[in-house]
Amino acid sequence: TSELLELDARAAYNDAESQHTSGHADKMDAQAQEVEAEISSKEPQVEQLREAVQHLEEQMQVFNDRVNDIADRLFKPFSERLGLSSIREYEEQHQEFEARTEAEKARLTAQETKIKNQLGYEQGRDLQTPLQKRRDDLDRDKARLEQVQQEVAAAQQALEETDRKIKEVQEAVRAASIEQDKVDADLKDLRKRHGSLATEAAKYARQKAAAEGAAAAAEQKAKDLIASAALDQLPVPRVGGSTILSDEGAAAAGAGEEGEGAEPMDVDGEAGPSTGPSSRGGAGSATLYSIDFSGLKVPKSAKDREATLRELQEAIDAAAADLEGRSPNLRAVEQYDTVKEKEKEMNAVLEEAKREAHSAQAGFNTTRDARTQAFLDAFNHISNEIDVIYKELTRSSMHPLGGNAYLSLEDQDEPYQAGIKYTAMPPTKRFRDMEQLSGGEKTVAALALLFAIHSYRPSPFFVLDEVDAALDATNVARVAHYIRDKTRGLGNNDNNEAEQRGVETDRGPSSFQSIVISLKDIFYEKADALVGVARDVDGACSRTFTFDLSAFGEPQPAED
């Protein structure tokens, strides 16, 4: 209710003010019309006065011309003696001389008065007491000067000694820097050699796996031949004098004899012996390597091969005749044909499985090689770049070499199946694990790793959310200066050295962009633009403020 009454009072006041303003405006309009009418009535008189003034000015100009002409004729000899064009030029020069003379006279009079006043003041002063005081002060200053000169001499000697020590330290630092560069170069070479050796080892491992696969296939084929010989009741000689049929095939043969009086073997059931690859593999590697090949006759010519074939055919015929003279199982041939047919099917399945396994193994090896190569390419680039970036982030006037950082693989043979060891050593710090570093040192190491990964495959831009929370002012300035240089594609000595060694670096103004969320003013002065977010109390929402810094000069680099 009070607000409504207040609003009504304000409305009434506004109405009254509006009426007063309207009345005042009407009065001003009436006065303006009266003034305009009076101006209109006075314009003829003003025009007449202007014409009269102009006529008078013309008459005055005529009179002045006549006066000047008469004066020129009268003072012509005087003007010619002085070298002047007219007497008026002499009058002008004389007036200027008189004015300068009066001004100089007034200045000298004022200066004379000032000197007289100062002289009277100085004559009335007591100068003995201040003079004695000044003399005492002079004596004390002389004593103090001697003392200071002695101190300066001592300080000069100490300074010379310090300069000598500094030069010695600088020489030692330069020698250490040269030695460090040599060590870094050797380390880079060793890492490259290590990478090539790891690649070669992986290649040999793949060749070994392929050879083992071929050997396994050959061994399996030999086992199949031995199993086929056992199935055909063919004795295979051993080194000790026995045969595989009498030792290892006896069980299968005995099983066949026990079934002679019973029903014929069921080929499709489980009662008969299985001739698949799994059962034939029971001969084992020991059986395969114990075969005696000394009695095997290798034909040297076509005639020898034909003779050997004839001998074998005669033996087969003799065995067939002997078999006909006995009382064989009449269904043995049928059962044998069924078993051979099943063996062919199983062999076809086995060969298809071998081809699929070989194809899968080849695809797996190709994928594994590509994955290993991609991993090693990224790792070698990042491991070479991270030390350069970490040195740049930790370098200062007191520590011109900066710190050291490097990556190492925990498993050299299968790098992607194990971890990566990241080691960072800040300046003047000894080697220690990453967990033992301070929060600021961990932050600098993490940023170096991030920037190194970015240099391999740059992303469109970074969003860094208060990464400077654990950093002091010096490290914040270094990080801000590094980001600003990279966004402009500015080079440095480390990058130049890296390029000379063949290491890729992230150069170019478009390779590095970043959005930094920070509360540190050092980042503000290094930025290209500022975006602030604040609360709008009136609108009950957030409000953004932007400020472009590109119109201002480049900020000075921070002092370490």
Residue pairs with C-beta under 8 A, 6 or more apart in sequence:
68 86
68 88
71 86
71 87
71 88
72 79
72 86
72 87
74 87
75 86
75 87
75 90
78 87
78 90
79 85
79 86
79 87
79 89
79 90
82 90
84 90
173 400
173 401
176 401
177 400
177 401
180 401
184 387
185 501
187 406
188 384
188 501
191 380
191 383
191 384
192 380
194 412
195 376
195 380
198 376
198 412
198 413
198 415
199 372
199 373
199 376
201 412
201 413
202 369
202 372
202 413
205 413
206 365
206 369
209 361
209 365
210 365
213 358
213 361
217 354
219 285
219 288
220 277
220 281
222 288
223 280
223 281
223 283
223 288
224 277
224 280
224 347
226 236
226 244
226 280
226 283
226 287
226 288
226 291
227 275
227 279
227 280
227 281
227 283
228 280
228 343
229 236
229 244
229 245
230 236
230 244
230 245
230 248
230 249
230 252
230 283
231 252
231 275
231 339
231 343
233 245
233 249
233 253
234 245
235 243
235 244
235 245
235 246
236 243
236 244
236 245
236 291
237 243
237 291
237 292
237 295
238 244
238 247
238 290
238 291
238 292
239 290
239 291
239 292
240 290
244 283
244 287
244 291
245 253
248 282
248 283
248 287
252 273
255 273
256 265
256 273
259 265
259 272
260 329
264 329
264 331
264 335
265 271
265 272
265 335
266 272
267 335
267 338
267 339
267 342
273 279
275 339
275 342
275 343
275 346
276 343
276 346
277 346
277 347
277 350
297 308
299 305
299 307
299 308
329 335
371 416
372 415
372 416
375 415
375 416
376 415
378 456
378 457
379 407
379 409
379 415
379 420
381 455
381 456
381 503
381 504
382 407
382 449
382 452
382 453
382 455
382 456
383 406
383 407
384 498
384 501
384 503
385 452
385 455
385 456
385 498
385 503
385 504
385 505
386 405
386 406
386 407
386 448
386 449
386 452
387 404
387 405
387 406
388 494
388 495
388 497
388 498
388 503
388 505
389 405
389 448
389 451
389 452
389 455
389 494
390 402
390 403
390 404
390 405
390 424
390 444
390 445
390 448
391 401
391 402
391 403
391 404
391 494
392 402
392 482
392 492
392 494
393 402
393 444
393 447
393 448
393 475
393 478
393 479
393 482
394 402
394 403
394 426
394 427
394 444
394 478
395 401
395 402
395 478
396 402
396 427
396 474
396 478
396 560
397 559
397 560
398 560
399 427
399 428
401 427
402 427
403 424
403 425
403 426
403 427
403 429
404 424
404 425
405 422
405 423
405 424
405 425
405 445
405 448
406 423
407 420
407 421
407 422
407 423
408 420
408 421
408 423
409 415
409 418
409 420
409 421
410 418
410 419
410 420
410 421
411 417
411 418
422 434
422 445
422 449
423 431
423 434
424 434
424 437
424 441
424 444
424 445
424 448
425 431
425 432
426 437
426 441
426 444
429 441
434 442
434 445
437 445
438 470
439 470
440 470
440 471
440 472
440 475
442 470
443 467
443 468
443 469
443 470
443 471
443 475
444 471
444 475
444 479
447 467
447 479
450 462
451 482
451 486
451 506
454 462
454 506
454 512
455 504
455 505
455 506
456 504
458 506
458 511
458 512
460 513
461 513
461 514
461 515
462 512
462 513
462 514
462 515
462 516
463 514
463 515
463 517
464 514
464 515
464 516
464 517
464 518
465 517
466 517
466 518
466 519
467 479
467 516
467 518
468 475
468 476
468 479
468 518
468 520
468 523
471 479
473 520
473 522
474 558
474 560
476 520
476 522
476 523
477 522
477 558
477 560
478 558
478 560
480 520
480 522
480 523
480 526
480 558
481 526
481 557
481 558
483 512
483 514
483 516
483 526
484 526
484 527
485 492
486 506
486 511
486 512
487 509
487 512
487 513
487 514
487 528
488 509
489 507
489 508
489 509
489 511
489 512
491 507
495 505
495 507
498 505
499 505
506 512
516 523
516 527
518 524
522 558
524 530
525 555
526 555
527 549
528 548
528 549
528 550
529 546
529 547
529 548
529 549
529 550
530 545
530 546
530 547
530 549
531 544
531 545
531 546
532 544
532 545
532 546
532 547
533 542
533 543
533 544
533 545
534 542
534 543
534 544
534 545
535 541
535 542
535 543
536 542
536 543
